[in-house]
Amino acid sequence: MAESETIAPESQTIKKVEAMKRIVLIVLMGLVLGNFAGADIYIKDVVRTDTYVDGELVGSKETAVNEMWIGDNKIAYMTPPRILILDLEEKQIFIVNRSAKTYVEAALPLDISKLLSEQVKSRFKMYKTTGTVKETGESKEIMDRNCKEYEVTSQAMYGDTVRGTNKFKVWATTDVSFDLGIYETMLRNLRMISNRDERYREELRKIRGIQMRIEMTTEQDGAEVKYVEEKVEMSEKQPPAGIYSAPSGFTRKDKLTSEDF
């Protein structure tokens, strides 16, 4: 029997096996891509209070969990009292009061003065928050990302009078897999809603990237108390249905009132 005749059946078997491998690989790739099709960025941070005595941690209490979803030209930032949603494609912003189950909708760019009730408008004129930001040159690693350290000094103002001063540190990074533009747009709008004055908002823009950790330290009854807000998860996930629109069953209103702050 010729050599070519003896090899031919084995060669055909190998070709069939290789073809089956390619089919399996294509199917698996399809499943993987299907799982991540439409996946958005999910970010979770935890707010807690850490208490130290003589440099030793003696207590830690979680006080809040904040979540953020970042999609295609959309972002939703959820804290216990409120939700802030931006849709850059539709040029809309939603400010949601979770406890009152109400929301205000407005066009972007935001003109906050048009959204305030007369009572809140008067308060915004009298009470403002101003401050300064300084990059320290220090850094630390958080969630395997190099984060630059910033020192922030904020002052609560009543007219021209300083009513209180806070100092805190922020660690931020630009080492992320998504466009930071929409995150920074969300922060600018959040700061307007929170009545940071124009000078302070400009100072806060010195903080480059996503804020991975915020830490403020105070002294209470001989103990050192640290208020910490820190990112604990940053991943790709399928977003819940309706996450980028006002919650179903919530009532729309025209103006922001005192209960929204």
Kinemage of the C-alpha trace (Angstrom):
@kinemage 1
@onewidth
@group {chain A} dominant
@subgroup {mainchain}
@vectorlist {calphas} color= white
{ca met a 1} P 0.000 0.000 0.000
{ca ala a 2} L 1.426 3.392 -0.931
{ca glu a 3} L 2.586 5.730 1.881
{ca ser a 4} L 0.212 8.520 0.790
{ca glu a 5} L -2.734 6.144 1.070
{ca thr a 6} L -1.861 5.170 4.652
{ca ile a 7} L -1.451 8.804 5.848
{ca ala a 8} L -4.597 10.244 4.211
{ca pro a 9} L -7.223 8.989 6.762
{ca glu a 10} L -5.195 10.319 9.738
{ca ser a 11} L -4.704 13.681 8.015
{ca gln a 12} L -8.458 14.015 7.445
{ca thr a 13} L -9.122 13.248 11.133
{ca ile a 14} L -6.656 15.951 12.228
{ca lys a 15} L -8.329 18.463 9.925
{ca lys a 16} L -11.752 17.617 11.361
{ca val a 17} L -10.459 18.035 14.934
{ca glu a 18} L -8.894 21.410 14.099
{ca ala a 19} L -12.119 22.544 12.444
{ca met a 20} L -14.106 21.554 15.547
{ca lys a 21} L -11.631 23.487 17.739
{ca arg a 22} L -12.141 26.600 15.634
{ca ile a 23} L -15.929 26.253 15.889
{ca val a 24} L -15.735 25.846 19.680
{ca leu a 25} L -13.430 28.866 19.941
{ca ile a 26} L -15.798 31.015 17.883
{ca val a 27} L -18.753 29.933 20.036
{ca leu a 28} L -16.846 30.710 23.250
{ca met a 29} L -15.778 34.099 21.941
{ca gly a 30} L -19.373 34.825 21.063
{ca leu a 31} L -20.466 33.948 24.583
{ca val a 32} L -17.777 36.122 26.146
{ca leu a 33} L -18.522 39.078 23.901
{ca gly a 34} L -22.212 38.573 24.500
{ca asn a 35} L -21.672 38.775 28.248
{ca phe a 36} L -19.831 42.102 27.946
{ca ala a 37} L -21.905 43.622 25.170
{ca gly a 38} L -23.361 46.803 26.584
{ca ala a 39} L -21.358 46.460 29.820
{ca asp a 40} L -20.823 49.766 31.635
{ca ile a 41} L -18.386 50.896 34.291
{ca tyr a 42} L -19.580 50.302 37.850
{ca ile a 43} L -17.876 52.099 40.741
{ca lys a 44} L -18.597 51.627 44.423
{ca asp a 45} L -17.252 53.546 47.369
{ca val a 46} L -17.759 53.193 51.091
{ca val a 47} L -17.983 56.034 53.598
{ca arg a 48} L -16.823 55.205 57.101
{ca thr a 49} L -15.577 56.698 60.364
{ca asp a 50} L -12.299 55.337 61.779
{ca thr a 51} L -11.387 56.136 65.390
{ca tyr a 52} L -7.784 55.973 66.655
{ca val a 53} L -6.406 56.203 70.192
{ca asp a 54} L -2.636 56.593 70.541
{ca gly a 55} L -2.302 55.728 66.857
{ca glu a 56} L -4.204 52.428 67.183
{ca leu a 57} L -7.470 51.799 65.355
{ca val a 58} L -10.134 51.145 68.004
{ca gly a 59} L -13.293 51.404 65.919
{ca ser a 60} L -14.569 51.628 62.368
{ca lys a 61} L -18.169 52.364 61.404
{ca glu a 62} L -19.585 52.292 57.876
{ca thr a 63} L -21.999 55.171 57.378
{ca ala a 64} L -22.884 55.083 53.668
{ca val a 65} L -22.367 53.307 50.356
{ca asn a 66} L -22.237 55.338 47.142
{ca glu a 67} L -22.506 53.882 43.636
{ca met a 68} L -21.804 55.165 40.155
{ca trp a 69} L -22.625 53.850 36.677
{ca ile a 70} L -20.856 55.222 33.611
{ca gly a 71} L -22.231 54.340 30.191
{ca asp a 72} L -22.111 55.776 26.689
{ca asn a 73} L -22.494 59.544 27.270
{ca lys a 74} L -24.447 58.800 30.455
{ca ile a 75} L -23.610 58.741 34.153
{ca ala a 76} L -25.621 58.055 37.316
{ca tyr a 77} L -24.231 58.862 40.772
{ca met a 78} L -26.198 57.456 43.697
{ca thr a 79} L -25.804 58.427 47.348
{ca pro a 80} L -28.261 57.604 50.156
{ca pro a 81} L -30.096 60.973 49.975
{ca arg a 82} L -30.022 61.652 46.234
{ca ile a 83} L -29.247 60.551 42.698
{ca leu a 84} L -27.611 62.711 40.050
{ca ile a 85} L -28.060 61.586 36.428
{ca leu a 86} L -26.479 63.183 33.353
{ca asp a 87} L -27.362 62.277 29.777
{ca leu a 88} L -24.948 64.177 27.541
{ca glu a 89} L -26.522 62.822 24.366
{ca glu a 90} L -29.945 64.218 25.269
{ca lys a 91} L -28.342 67.144 27.164
{ca gln a 92} L -30.406 66.475 30.266
{ca ile a 93} L -29.748 66.341 33.996
{ca phe a 94} L -31.944 64.735 36.668
{ca ile a 95} L -31.605 65.645 40.361
{ca val a 96} L -33.456 63.009 42.375
{ca asn a 97} L -34.501 63.200 46.029
{ca arg a 98} L -34.700 59.552 47.063
{ca ser a 99} L -36.526 59.990 50.381
{ca ala a 100} L -39.167 62.388 49.016
{ca lys a 101} L -39.429 60.399 45.757
{ca thr a 102} L -39.250 63.539 43.648
{ca tyr a 103} L -36.944 64.813 40.928
{ca val a 104} L -36.107 67.921 38.960
{ca glu a 105} L -35.180 67.735 35.289
{ca ala a 106} L -33.207 70.429 33.446
{ca ala a 107} L -31.270 71.054 30.266
{ca leu a 108} L -27.492 71.015 30.022
{ca pro a 109} L -25.437 73.126 30.412
{ca leu a 110} L -27.007 73.635 33.827
{ca asp a 111} L -28.201 77.076 34.946
{ca ile a 112} L -28.672 76.340 38.639
{ca ser a 113} L -30.404 79.682 39.308
{ca lys a 114} L -33.386 78.573 37.212
{ca leu a 115} L -33.904 75.477 39.353
{ca leu a 116} L -33.932 77.050 42.806
{ca ser a 117} L -37.046 78.013 44.721
{ca glu a 118} L -37.007 81.589 46.056
{ca gln a 119} L -36.207 80.355 49.566
{ca val a 120} L -33.245 78.280 48.389
{ca lys a 121} L -32.071 81.053 46.065
{ca ser a 122} L -31.838 83.424 49.052
{ca arg a 123} L -29.929 80.836 51.043
{ca phe a 124} L -27.501 80.233 48.188
{ca lys a 125} L -26.702 83.959 48.112
{ca met a 126} L -25.963 84.121 51.844
{ca tyr a 127} L -24.312 80.747 52.400
{ca lys a 128} L -21.512 79.537 50.125
{ca thr a 129} L -18.522 77.258 50.326
{ca thr a 130} L -15.171 78.423 49.034
{ca gly a 131} L -11.683 76.940 49.236
{ca thr a 132} L -8.285 76.133 47.792
{ca val a 133} L -6.516 73.015 46.464
{ca lys a 134} L -2.804 72.179 46.555
{ca glu a 135} L -1.016 69.167 45.056
{ca thr a 136} L 1.400 67.848 47.682
{ca gly a 137} L 3.760 65.880 45.439
{ca glu a 138} L 3.016 62.737 47.469
{ca ser a 139} L 1.191 59.672 46.194
{ca lys a 140} L -0.109 56.285 47.313
{ca glu a 141} L -1.385 53.133 45.649
{ca ile a 142} L -5.117 52.445 45.886
{ca met a 143} L -6.672 49.458 44.094
{ca asp a 144} L -3.364 48.940 42.225
{ca arg a 145} L -3.480 52.489 40.830
{ca asn a 146} L -1.008 55.271 41.515
{ca cys a 147} L -2.925 58.151 43.086
{ca lys a 148} L -1.677 61.715 43.529
{ca glu a 149} L -2.337 63.422 46.836
{ca tyr a 150} L -4.045 66.816 47.150
{ca glu a 151} L -4.715 68.996 50.185
{ca val a 152} L -8.030 70.823 50.194
{ca thr a 153} L -9.033 73.652 52.508
{ca ser a 154} L -12.712 74.610 52.427
{ca gln a 155} L -14.480 77.449 54.200
{ca ala a 156} L -18.181 77.773 54.930
{ca met a 157} L -19.154 81.400 54.362
{ca tyr a 158} L -22.053 83.507 55.615
{ca gly a 159} L -21.821 86.586 53.462
{ca asp a 160} L -18.206 87.697 53.930
{ca thr a 161} L -17.840 85.951 57.297
{ca val a 162} L -16.052 82.605 57.681
{ca arg a 163} L -18.253 80.329 59.790
{ca gly a 164} L -16.063 77.226 59.656
{ca thr a 165} L -12.971 75.711 58.022
{ca asn a 166} L -12.312 72.121 57.026
{ca lys a 167} L -9.091 70.568 55.775
{ca phe a 168} L -9.005 67.221 54.030
{ca lys a 169} L -6.922 65.139 51.643
{ca val a 170} L -7.890 63.664 48.302
{ca trp a 171} L -6.101 60.936 46.351
{ca ala a 172} L -6.974 60.796 42.647
{ca thr a 173} L -5.839 58.843 39.584
{ca thr a 174} L -6.133 59.102 35.820
{ca asp a 175} L -5.294 55.381 35.476
{ca val a 176} L -8.731 54.200 34.361
{ca ser a 177} L -10.139 52.351 31.345
{ca phe a 178} L -12.891 54.879 30.566
{ca asp a 179} L -13.096 58.490 29.383
{ca leu a 180} L -12.827 60.741 32.424
{ca gly a 181} L -14.659 63.566 30.641
{ca ile a 182} L -18.162 62.563 31.704
{ca tyr a 183} L -17.023 61.960 35.301
{ca glu a 184} L -15.525 65.464 35.439
{ca thr a 185} L -18.706 66.928 33.916
{ca met a 186} L -20.736 65.214 36.638
{ca leu a 187} L -18.475 66.683 39.343
{ca arg a 188} L -18.770 70.215 37.948
{ca asn a 189} L -22.566 69.996 38.036
{ca leu a 190} L -22.580 68.410 41.492
{ca arg a 191} L -20.435 71.261 42.816
{ca met a 192} L -22.835 73.851 41.431
{ca ile a 193} L -25.771 72.081 43.075
{ca ser a 194} L -23.786 71.931 46.335
{ca asn a 195} L -23.217 75.723 46.167
{ca arg a 196} L -19.442 75.768 45.772
{ca asp a 197} L -18.548 79.249 44.577
{ca glu a 198} L -16.942 79.773 41.180
{ca arg a 199} L -13.446 80.253 42.613
{ca tyr a 200} L -13.629 77.027 44.604
{ca arg a 201} L -15.012 75.089 41.631
{ca glu a 202} L -12.036 76.265 39.575
{ca glu a 203} L -9.639 75.230 42.363
{ca leu a 204} L -11.206 71.763 42.567
{ca arg a 205} L -10.465 71.230 38.874
{ca lys a 206} L -6.792 70.950 39.897
{ca ile a 207} L -7.650 67.466 41.166
{ca arg a 208} L -7.013 65.359 38.085
{ca gly a 209} L -8.835 62.079 37.580
{ca ile a 210} L -11.214 60.017 39.636
{ca gln a 211} L -11.129 60.553 43.389
{ca met a 212} L -10.176 57.223 44.937
{ca arg a 213} L -10.013 58.328 48.588
{ca ile a 214} L -11.078 61.374 50.591
{ca glu a 215} L -9.933 61.689 54.188
{ca met a 216} L -10.681 64.311 56.835
{ca thr a 217} L -9.184 64.070 60.329
{ca thr a 218} L -10.536 65.706 63.488
{ca glu a 219} L -9.919 65.463 67.231
{ca gln a 220} L -12.755 64.341 69.528
{ca asp a 221} L -12.399 63.702 73.282
{ca gly a 222} L -8.715 62.853 72.977
{ca ala a 223} L -9.227 60.490 70.048
{ca glu a 224} L -8.313 60.995 66.400
{ca val a 225} L -11.342 60.521 64.138
{ca lys a 226} L -10.928 60.015 60.393
{ca tyr a 227} L -13.855 60.403 58.022
{ca val a 228} L -12.993 58.332 54.959
{ca glu a 229} L -14.671 57.890 51.584
{ca glu a 230} L -12.842 55.267 49.521
{ca lys a 231} L -13.399 53.371 46.274
{ca val a 232} L -13.681 49.626 46.859
{ca glu a 233} L -14.810 48.401 43.422
{ca met a 234} L -14.313 49.474 39.820
{ca ser a 235} L -15.524 46.926 37.278
{ca glu a 236} L -17.521 46.297 34.108
{ca lys a 237} L -21.102 45.157 34.589
{ca gln a 238} L -24.467 45.108 32.893
{ca pro a 239} L -26.331 48.213 34.131
{ca pro a 240} L -29.763 47.811 35.722
{ca ala a 241} L -32.686 48.765 33.493
{ca gly a 242} L -33.604 52.442 33.721
{ca ile a 243} L -30.512 53.428 35.705
{ca tyr a 244} L -29.955 56.526 33.526
{ca ser a 245} L -33.450 57.973 33.867
{ca ala a 246} L -35.640 59.260 36.683
{ca pro a 247} L -36.874 56.375 38.863
{ca ser a 248} L -40.289 54.987 38.018
{ca gly a 249} L -43.007 56.233 40.355
{ca phe a 250} L -41.140 59.393 41.351
{ca thr a 251} L -42.872 62.770 40.936
{ca arg a 252} L -41.366 65.485 38.793
{ca lys a 253} L -41.303 69.037 40.169
{ca asp a 254} L -40.108 72.327 38.725
{ca lys a 255} L -37.854 73.692 41.490
{ca leu a 256} L -35.371 72.468 44.064
{ca thr a 257} L -36.614 73.186 47.586
{ca ser a 258} L -35.007 73.044 51.043
{ca glu a 259} L -35.769 69.332 51.447
{ca asp a 260} L -33.538 68.584 48.446
{ca phe a 261} L -30.379 69.742 50.270
